[in-house]
Amino acid sequence: MANTKDEVNVSKMYSKECLLSKDDFIKEFEFKENGISSEEANDKLHMYGLNEITRC
């Protein structure tokens, strides 16, 4: 038998981030809805390099 809505504790099953509204999530994690600028992407590329997996 499936659990009823009252029996499921969402905050226990998932972290608090799952319960935040979209606006609160963006605010808390300092996201930009439209992504980062080309300049910021270029800076991160120079700082961290390409997003690649290397073989050992």
N, C-alpha and C positions, 0 to 999 in steps of 0.2 A: 504494500500500500504506500502511495506517495505521501510525503509530508505535506501538511497544510501550510498555508502562508504563515500562520501564527506559530508553527513549530520550527520554522527556519529562521536562524539568526544570521542575517546577511553580514553583519559587522564582524561576526566570529569567523565566518567562512572566507571572507575577503578582507583585504586591508581597507582602511578608511578612505583611500583614494577612490575606490569604486563607488563610494557613496556621495562624493562631491559632485556638485553641479559642474557643468562644462566651464562656466565662468570662474568658479572657485578653483577648479583644477588648473586652468591656465594661469591664474593669478599666483597660486601657491608654487607652481613649478616654473614660473617665469617663461612660459611659452608665448610665442607670437602666432596668432591664428594663421597668418599668411606666410609663415616660415621665416627664414633668415635672409638677409640681403646677400647679393653676390659678393660684396666686399667681406662680409662676415664669413661666408662660406670659404672664400679664398684664404682668409686669415686662419681658419680652422684647418684647412688643407695643408698650409705651410707648417702649422703647429703640430698636427697629429699625423700627417701623411695620408696616403690613400687608404680607403677602407678595404683592405685585402687580407686574405688568409695566406700565410706562407707555409710551404711544406718543409718539414724538417728532414 
